[in-house]
């Protein structure tokens, strides 16, 4: 089917007359596949792609609104205690930190008082960590960047998260490697980090990896970071910045809300999110904001979310059942199925993104979208359309959305975008 789509793309470029009907043939069989969607188990792919670590400290976090005073408390300190909390030390074998009081991260969390700092020394900690209500303002950090590995045990307990921030507020999780895979097949592991029950967290400078079943499966589990979950009527708040998230099964980051009551809320910024590349196993999504959550998604690099079968498409950034409040801007998106996909979404803002070399569209708005502002994006070298909108209404070019000064060389309706220089 991938080869057929390549031929269709060539026809679209060469013939404006055939453009609409050919697009319809592709669109008729293509749907978004959000987390908490349908499940299909398929065999293991042979081409899981490696990823290269970025250098920590490349990004100036001051622009994210994180106070310098808060960041100053993260990391090693010469003093075991301070006026705002004690330092608890964890070492799995007492070799790196002979003065450690604990050999497991969970034991330190259980013993900690609100405001304490937990330093985790080099080693591999095979455990699930839960930070419950009453543990507010904890800071957990790896002594050496990415040297403390919190790894999924062979058998996980519900909700099958490696690290769960459940009802605790203002938790900082920094510089860890948080790694799967799950020990068995379908539904063996669900999340790398999960924030729920109204909890809140700063998740920064981590490598979250291998959140998938063994073998890698088509089951709809395996999310690097989950904030809230509609199907469990639970919400969360998080700032997720400067992480590498790769080799996940279903999604890199999911911010999921509720139809009424408190809305999950997240800033998702300066992350590198890498799918496994073209696969018939599962339709992955890099970043998903869904079901009335609120998110500010900006300055992320998202690539290699590709589904090889015709029924669904992978999205680098997926907005699904979204409402006003969410913004997506200044992201670098390439080599996915769609760059940015809007489905059943109203009143969001998508601006100043670069979306290139995707298998289908640079920016795509489905028939059931309206009132979205899509502005100042640059889409180029996408194989189907740089700019596509299938809605109908009083917006730009007869759509129900507003396209303002977007750049792109191909479009399904004249007037959505202007040719790139």
C-alpha positions as CSV (number, residue, x, y, z in Angstrom):
1,X,0.0,0.0,0.0
2,X,2.9,2.4,0.7
3,X,4.1,2.0,-2.9
4,X,0.6,2.8,-4.2
5,X,0.6,5.9,-2.2
6,X,3.9,7.0,-3.7
7,X,2.4,6.7,-7.1
8,X,-0.7,8.7,-6.0
9,X,1.6,11.5,-4.8
10,X,3.3,11.8,-8.1
11,X,-0.1,12.1,-9.8
12,X,-1.2,14.8,-7.4
13,X,1.8,16.9,-8.1
14,X,1.4,16.6,-11.9
15,X,-2.3,17.0,-12.2
16,X,-4.5,19.6,-10.4
17,X,-7.6,18.0,-12.0
18,X,-7.0,14.6,-10.4
19,X,-6.0,16.1,-7.0
20,X,-9.3,16.0,-5.2
21,X,-10.5,12.6,-6.3
22,X,-7.2,10.9,-5.6
23,X,-7.0,12.5,-2.2
24,X,-10.5,11.2,-1.5
25,X,-9.3,7.7,-2.2
26,X,-6.5,7.9,0.3
27,X,-8.6,9.8,2.9
28,X,-11.5,7.3,2.9
29,X,-9.3,4.7,4.4
30,X,-7.3,6.9,6.8
31,X,-8.1,7.7,10.4
32,X,-6.2,9.0,13.4
33,X,-5.4,6.3,16.0
34,X,-5.3,8.1,19.4
35,X,-4.2,6.4,22.6
36,X,-7.2,4.6,24.1
37,X,-8.3,3.6,20.7
38,X,-8.7,0.2,19.0
39,X,-6.2,-2.6,19.7
40,X,-4.7,-4.9,17.2
41,X,-1.8,-7.2,18.0
42,X,0.7,-7.8,15.2
43,X,4.2,-9.4,15.0
44,X,7.5,-7.7,16.0
45,X,9.1,-5.4,13.4
46,X,12.7,-6.0,12.3
47,X,13.7,-2.4,11.9
48,X,13.4,-0.6,15.3
49,X,15.6,2.4,14.8
50,X,18.3,3.5,17.2
51,X,18.3,7.0,18.4
52,X,21.2,9.3,19.5
53,X,21.2,11.0,22.8
54,X,21.1,14.8,22.8
55,X,23.4,16.7,25.1
56,X,21.8,17.8,28.4
57,X,22.0,21.5,29.1
58,X,21.5,22.5,25.5
59,X,18.3,24.3,26.2
60,X,18.0,27.5,28.3
61,X,15.1,26.6,30.7
62,X,14.6,30.2,31.8
63,X,12.3,30.7,28.8
64,X,9.9,28.1,30.1
65,X,8.9,30.0,33.2
66,X,10.7,27.6,35.6
67,X,12.0,29.8,38.5
68,X,15.8,29.8,38.9
69,X,15.3,29.3,42.6
70,X,13.5,26.0,41.9
71,X,16.1,24.7,39.5
72,X,18.9,25.6,42.0
73,X,17.6,23.0,44.4
74,X,17.9,20.2,41.8
75,X,21.1,18.2,41.8
76,X,23.9,17.3,44.2
77,X,24.6,19.5,47.2
78,X,27.4,19.8,49.6
79,X,25.0,19.8,52.6
80,X,22.9,16.8,53.5
81,X,20.0,19.1,54.6
82,X,18.7,22.6,54.2
83,X,16.0,24.8,55.5
84,X,13.5,23.6,52.9
85,X,14.0,19.8,53.3
86,X,16.5,17.0,53.9
87,X,18.6,15.1,51.5
88,X,17.9,11.4,51.3
89,X,20.4,9.3,49.4
90,X,19.8,6.0,47.4
91,X,22.4,3.6,46.2
92,X,21.7,0.1,45.0
93,X,25.1,-1.3,46.1
94,X,26.7,1.4,48.3
95,X,29.6,1.6,45.9
96,X,29.0,5.1,44.5
97,X,27.5,6.6,47.6
98,X,28.6,4.6,50.7
99,X,26.7,7.0,53.0
100,X,23.3,6.1,51.3
101,X,20.4,5.4,53.6
102,X,18.4,3.4,51.1
103,X,18.9,0.8,48.3
104,X,15.5,1.5,46.5
105,X,13.9,4.7,45.3
106,X,10.5,3.7,46.6
107,X,12.0,3.2,50.1
108,X,13.3,6.8,50.1
109,X,10.0,8.2,48.8
110,X,8.2,6.4,51.6
111,X,10.5,7.8,54.2
112,X,10.6,11.4,52.7
113,X,8.8,14.4,54.2
114,X,7.3,17.0,52.0
115,X,10.0,19.2,50.5
116,X,12.8,16.6,50.8
117,X,15.3,15.9,48.0
118,X,16.2,12.4,47.0
119,X,19.5,11.8,45.3
120,X,19.7,8.5,43.4
121,X,23.3,7.4,42.8
122,X,24.5,5.5,39.7
123,X,22.9,2.0,39.3
124,X,19.9,0.1,38.1
125,X,16.8,0.1,40.2
126,X,14.3,-2.5,39.1
127,X,11.1,-1.3,40.7
128,X,8.0,0.7,40.3
129,X,7.9,4.1,42.1
130,X,4.7,5.7,43.3
131,X,4.7,9.2,44.8
132,X,1.3,9.5,46.6
133,X,-0.6,12.4,48.2
134,X,1.2,13.9,51.2
135,X,4.6,13.9,49.4
136,X,4.4,17.4,48.0
137,X,7.5,19.3,46.7
138,X,9.8,16.3,46.5
139,X,12.8,16.5,44.2
140,X,14.1,13.2,42.8
141,X,17.3,13.4,40.7
142,X,20.0,11.2,39.4
143,X,23.5,12.1,40.7
144,X,25.0,11.7,37.3
145,X,22.9,12.6,34.2
146,X,21.1,9.5,33.1
147,X,23.2,7.3,35.3
148,X,20.5,6.2,37.6
149,X,18.2,3.8,35.7
150,X,14.7,3.1,37.0
151,X,13.8,0.0,35.2
152,X,10.5,-1.8,34.8
153,X,10.3,-5.1,36.8
154,X,9.4,-8.3,34.9
155,X,5.9,-8.2,36.3
156,X,4.2,-4.9,36.8
157,X,1.3,-3.9,39.1
158,X,-1.5,-1.7,38.0
159,X,-1.5,0.9,36.5
160,X,1.8,-0.5,35.2
161,X,3.7,2.8,35.3
162,X,7.4,2.8,36.1
163,X,7.1,6.1,37.9
164,X,3.6,7.3,39.1
165,X,2.9,10.7,40.5
166,X,-0.5,10.2,42.0
167,X,-2.0,13.1,43.9
168,X,1.3,14.6,45.0
169,X,2.0,18.1,44.0
170,X,5.1,19.9,42.6
171,X,7.2,16.8,42.2
172,X,10.5,17.2,40.3
173,X,11.9,14.2,38.3
174,X,15.2,15.0,36.7
175,X,18.1,13.4,34.9
176,X,17.0,9.7,35.1
177,X,16.9,7.0,32.6
178,X,13.4,5.4,32.9
179,X,13.3,2.2,30.9
180,X,11.2,-0.8,29.9
181,X,10.5,-3.0,28.3
182,X,7.7,-5.0,29.8
183,X,8.4,-8.5,30.7
184,X,5.8,-10.3,28.6
185,X,3.4,-9.7,25.7
186,X,0.3,-7.4,25.4
187,X,-0.3,-5.0,28.2
188,X,2.8,-5.9,30.2
189,X,3.8,-2.2,30.6
190,X,1.7,0.9,30.1
191,X,3.6,4.0,31.0
192,X,7.1,5.3,31.7
193,X,5.9,8.2,33.8
194,X,2.2,8.8,34.7
195,X,0.7,11.9,36.5
196,X,-2.8,11.4,37.8
197,X,-5.3,12.0,40.6
198,X,-4.7,15.8,40.3
199,X,-0.9,15.4,40.9
200,X,1.6,17.8,39.4
201,X,5.2,17.5,38.3
202,X,8.2,18.9,36.5
203,X,9.6,16.1,34.3
204,X,12.9,17.3,32.9
205,X,16.2,16.1,31.4
206,X,15.3,12.4,31.4
207,X,15.7,9.6,28.8
208,X,12.4,7.7,28.8
209,X,12.8,4.6,26.6
210,X,11.7,1.1,25.7
211,X,8.1,1.5,26.9
212,X,6.8,-1.4,25.0
213,X,5.8,-5.1,25.4
214,X,8.1,-8.0,24.9
215,X,8.0,-8.6,22.0
216,X,7.0,-5.2,20.7
217,X,3.3,-5.5,20.0
218,X,0.3,-3.8,18.4
219,X,-1.6,-3.5,21.7
220,X,-2.6,0.0,22.6
221,X,-0.3,0.4,25.6
222,X,3.2,1.8,25.9
223,X,3.2,5.5,26.4
224,X,6.4,7.4,27.5
225,X,4.6,10.1,29.6
226,X,0.9,10.1,30.4
227,X,-0.8,13.2,32.0
228,X,-4.3,12.4,33.1
229,X,-6.6,9.8,31.5
230,X,-10.2,10.4,30.4
231,X,-11.2,6.8,30.6
232,X,-10.4,6.7,34.3
233,X,-11.7,10.2,35.0
234,X,-8.4,11.3,36.3
235,X,-6.4,14.4,35.5
236,X,-2.8,15.7,36.0
237,X,-0.7,18.8,35.6
238,X,2.9,18.7,34.3
239,X,5.7,20.6,32.7
240,X,7.5,18.1,30.4
241,X,10.7,19.7,29.1
242,X,14.0,18.7,27.6
243,X,13.5,14.9,27.6
244,X,14.5,12.3,25.0
245,X,11.5,9.9,24.6
246,X,12.0,7.0,22.1
247,X,11.3,3.4,21.4
248,X,7.7,3.7,22.8
249,X,4.9,1.4,21.6
250,X,1.9,3.6,21.3
251,X,2.8,7.2,22.1
252,X,5.6,9.5,23.3
253,X,3.6,12.0,25.4
254,X,-0.2,11.9,25.9
255,X,-2.1,14.7,27.7
256,X,-5.6,13.5,28.2
257,X,-8.5,15.4,29.7
258,X,-12.1,15.2,30.8
259,X,-15.3,16.5,29.3
260,X,-16.2,18.4,32.5
261,X,-14.5,19.3,35.8
262,X,-10.8,19.9,36.2
263,X,-8.9,19.7,32.9
264,X,-5.4,18.1,32.5
265,X,-2.9,20.8,31.8
266,X,0.6,20.5,30.5
267,X,3.5,22.4,29.0
268,X,5.4,20.1,26.6
269,X,8.5,21.8,25.3
270,X,12.1,21.2,24.0
271,X,11.7,17.4,23.9
272,X,13.0,15.1,21.3
273,X,10.5,12.4,20.5
274,X,11.4,9.6,18.1
275,X,9.1,6.7,17.0
276,X,10.3,3.4,15.6
277,X,9.8,4.3,11.9
278,X,7.7,2.6,9.3
279,X,5.9,-0.4,10.8
280,X,2.8,-2.5,10.3
281,X,2.7,-3.2,14.0
282,X,0.9,-0.1,15.5
283,X,0.0,3.5,14.6
284,X,2.2,5.5,17.0
285,X,1.7,9.2,17.8
286,X,4.5,11.4,19.0
287,X,2.5,13.9,21.1
288,X,-1.2,13.6,21.7
289,X,-3.4,16.2,23.3
290,X,-6.9,14.9,23.6
291,X,-10.4,15.0,25.2
292,X,-10.5,18.5,26.4
293,X,-7.0,18.7,27.9
294,X,-5.1,22.0,27.8
295,X,-1.5,22.0,26.5
296,X,1.1,24.4,25.3
297,X,3.2,22.3,22.9
298,X,6.2,24.1,21.6
299,X,9.9,23.7,20.5
300,X,9.8,19.9,20.3
301,X,11.5,17.8,17.6
302,X,9.2,14.9,16.6
303,X,10.0,12.3,14.0
304,X,9.5,8.7,12.7
305,X,5.9,8.0,13.6
306,X,4.8,5.9,10.6
307,X,2.1,3.3,10.1
308,X,2.5,1.1,7.1
309,X,-1.1,-0.2,6.7
310,X,-3.9,1.8,5.1
311,X,-6.5,2.0,7.8
312,X,-4.8,4.5,10.2
313,X,-2.2,7.2,10.2
314,X,0.4,8.1,12.7
315,X,0.6,11.7,13.8
316,X,3.7,13.6,15.0
317,X,1.3,15.9,16.9
318,X,-2.3,14.8,17.3
319,X,-5.1,17.0,18.5
320,X,-8.1,14.8,19.1
321,X,-11.4,16.0,20.6
322,X,-9.7,19.3,21.6
323,X,-11.3,22.6,22.6
324,X,-10.0,26.2,23.0
325,X,-6.9,26.6,25.2
326,X,-4.4,24.4,23.4
327,X,-1.6,25.9,21.4
328,X,0.9,24.1,19.2
329,X,3.8,26.3,18.0
330,X,7.5,26.3,17.0
331,X,7.8,22.6,16.6
332,X,10.2,20.8,14.2
333,X,8.3,17.9,12.6
334,X,9.6,15.5,9.9
335,X,9.4,11.9,8.6
336,X,6.0,11.0,10.1
337,X,2.7,10.1,8.4
338,X,1.1,13.4,9.2
339,X,3.0,16.3,10.7
340,X,0.1,17.9,12.7
341,X,-3.3,16.3,12.6
342,X,-6.5,17.9,13.9
343,X,-9.5,15.6,14.4
344,X,-12.8,16.6,16.1
345,X,-11.0,19.7,17.3
346,X,-12.3,23.3,17.7
347,X,-10.7,26.7,18.6
348,X,-7.1,25.7,19.0
349,X,-4.1,27.6,17.7
350,X,-1.4,25.9,15.5
351,X,1.3,28.3,14.4
352,X,5.0,28.8,13.4
353,X,5.7,25.0,13.1
354,X,8.0,23.5,10.5
355,X,6.6,20.3,9.0
356,X,8.5,18.5,6.3
357,X,9.0,15.2,4.4
358,X,6.0,13.5,6.0
359,X,4.4,10.6,4.1
360,X,1.0,12.4,3.9
361,X,0.4,16.0,5.0
362,X,2.3,18.7,6.7
363,X,-0.8,20.0,8.4
364,X,-4.1,18.2,8.2
365,X,-7.6,19.3,9.5
366,X,-10.3,16.7,9.3
367,X,-14.0,17.2,8.3
368,X,-15.1,17.6,11.9
369,X,-12.8,20.5,12.8
370,X,-13.8,24.2,13.1
371,X,-12.7,27.5,14.4
372,X,-9.0,26.5,14.6
373,X,-6.4,29.1,13.7
374,X,-3.6,27.7,11.6
375,X,-1.0,30.4,10.9
376,X,2.5,31.1,9.9
377,X,3.4,27.4,9.5
378,X,6.0,26.3,7.0
379,X,5.2,22.9,5.3
380,X,7.4,21.5,2.5
381,X,8.2,18.3,0.7
382,X,5.3,16.5,2.2
383,X,4.3,13.6,0.0
384,X,0.5,14.3,-0.3
385,X,-0.2,17.9,0.6
386,X,1.7,20.5,2.6
387,X,-1.7,22.0,3.6
388,X,-4.9,20.1,3.7
389,X,-8.3,20.9,5.2
390,X,-11.3,18.7,4.6
391,X,-13.8,20.7,6.6
392,X,-16.5,22.9,5.2
393,X,-17.7,26.3,6.5
394,X,-17.1,30.1,6.5
395,X,-13.3,30.0,7.0
396,X,-10.4,30.1,4.6
397,X,-11.1,28.7,1.1
398,X,-14.5,27.4,2.2
399,X,-13.2,25.4,5.1
400,X,-14.4,25.8,8.7
401,X,-10.9,26.9,9.9
402,X,-8.7,30.0,9.5
403,X,-5.4,29.6,7.6
404,X,-3.3,32.7,7.9
405,X,0.0,33.2,6.0
406,X,1.0,29.6,5.9
407,X,3.7,28.5,3.5
408,X,3.4,25.3,1.4
409,X,3.7,24.3,-2.2
410,X,0.8,21.9,-2.4
411,X,-2.8,22.2,-1.0
412,X,-6.1,20.4,-1.4
413,X,-7.9,23.8,-1.7
414,X,-6.6,26.9,-3.4
415,X,-5.9,29.6,-0.8
416,X,-4.8,27.6,2.2
417,X,-1.1,28.2,1.9
418,X,1.3,30.2,-0.3
419,X,4.3,28.7,-2.2
420,X,7.5,28.5,-0.2
421,X,10.4,30.7,-1.5
